[in-house]
Amino acid sequence: MIRVTVARAEGKHTVSREFARRCARAAIRSVRRRKALLSVVLTGSRFSRRLNREFLGHDCVTDVIAFPLGSPETPEGEVYVNVERARSQAREYGVTVREETARLIVHGTLHLTGYDDRRASDALRMRKAEDRVLDSLFVKRKRKK
């Protein structure tokens, strides 16, 4: 069973909890996992920066942070999505805030399934996986970058 909880920590939220759940479940299913337990937390820049500083040692705002608590075979963990950054990135990339928020949820969830984006080749592989999931969620979408 795929169990996804969604919480709102801070910031103005533009996606529903059900939509956030749907995005995370679609990402899990795309890698053919049948069991997963994860939390998606919609947050703002201040909280994102604090998490990034305290747990990863980076004193800057980020758009998404994933904390794996299980194995990639049975994903378990937490995904923190900065909806303030999603809003600004949506303008930059020429997509809706909903689409950019979906991409960040999918991106963080894929990290919990073992995807990595530190090397250019891995980042490309991950971007293609994100695109496949997003294509299943949206009929039409275009992103400039």
N, C-alpha and C positions, 0 to 999 in steps of 0.2 A: 504494500500500500504506500502511496506517495502522500505524505502529510506535510502541508505547508501552512504555517501561521504567518499573519501579517500584522505588524504593529506600526504605529506612527509615533516617532520620538519627538520631532520638532519640525518646523518649517511648514509652508503652505503646500498641501498635497493636491495633486491634480489627477491622480488615478485612484480607482476604487480598490478596496482590499481584494475583492473577487478578481479583478483584472490582474493584480499583482500575483495572486495565487495561480491564475491561469498561465501567466508568463513563466513562472518557476516550474510548474508541472510540465509545460511544453518542452522546456529545456531538459528536464530529467528524462522525459519520454524519448526525446530525440537521440539520446545515447543508450537507449534500450535498457534503462534501469526500471525495475518494478517496485523497488523499495527505496524510500528516501524519507528523511525527516529534517526539515529545515524551517528556519524563520527568516522572513524578509522584513527588514526594519527600514521604513521610509523616514529619512532624517534630513537635517539641514547642514549647512556648511560648518557651523560652530561645533556641532557634535562630531561630524566627520573628521574635522581637524584634530579634535581631542583623541578620537580613536586611533587615528593615524599616528599621532605623536606617542601616545601611551603604549600601543601594542606593536607598532612597526618602526618606531624611531624616526619618523618623517614629520617634521613640523610644518605641514602644509595641508591644504584642503584637497580632498580627492573626490572622485565621483562615485566610486563603489569600492567596498572592502569586503572580502569574503574570508570567513574564519571556518576552515574545515575542522570538524570534530570527529569524523568517521573516516572511512576509506572511500576511494573513488567508486568501488564496486557497490557499496551501499552508502550513498552520499548522506551526510549528516552535517549540519552546520548552520551558520548565520551569514546572511548577506545584508549589508548596510548600504542603502542607496541614497545618495545625496540628491534630493529633488530640486534643490536650488541650483546645483550644477547641471542637472538634467535640463532645467529651464534655459539656462544660458547656452548650453551646448546645442540644444534644439535650434535656437536662433542661428548659431554659428554653422550648423550642418544643414539648415533648411528643411527640418522635419518638425513634426508636432512634438509637444512636450510628452504626450502619451507614448509616441514611438521611441523617443530617446530614453524615457524611463523604462520602457519595456526592454530596450537594448541593454541597459545597465543591470536590470534584474536577471536577464538571460546570461549576460557576461559573468556576473558573480556566481550564478548557479552553476554554470559550466566549470568554473574554477573548482567547485566542490566535487565535480565528477572527474577531476584529474587534468583538465585543460590548463595550460600554462601559456603565458604570452611574453615571457622575458626575452626570448630570441625572436628575430624577425620571422623566421619560418614557422615557429609555433604561433606567433601572433596572427599570421595569415591564415593558418589552419583554424584558429579559434574564431576569427572574423567570418570565415565561410560557414562554420557551424552556427554562429549567431544569426547570420543571414538566412540560413535554412529555417531556423526556428521562427524568426520574425516574419518570413514569408508565409508561414503557417498561421500566424496570428493576424496579419494584415493583408488585405487584398492588393493594395497599391502602396508602395513606399519608395522613397528615394532619399538618399543621404549623400551630401556633397563630398564628404571625406571618409 
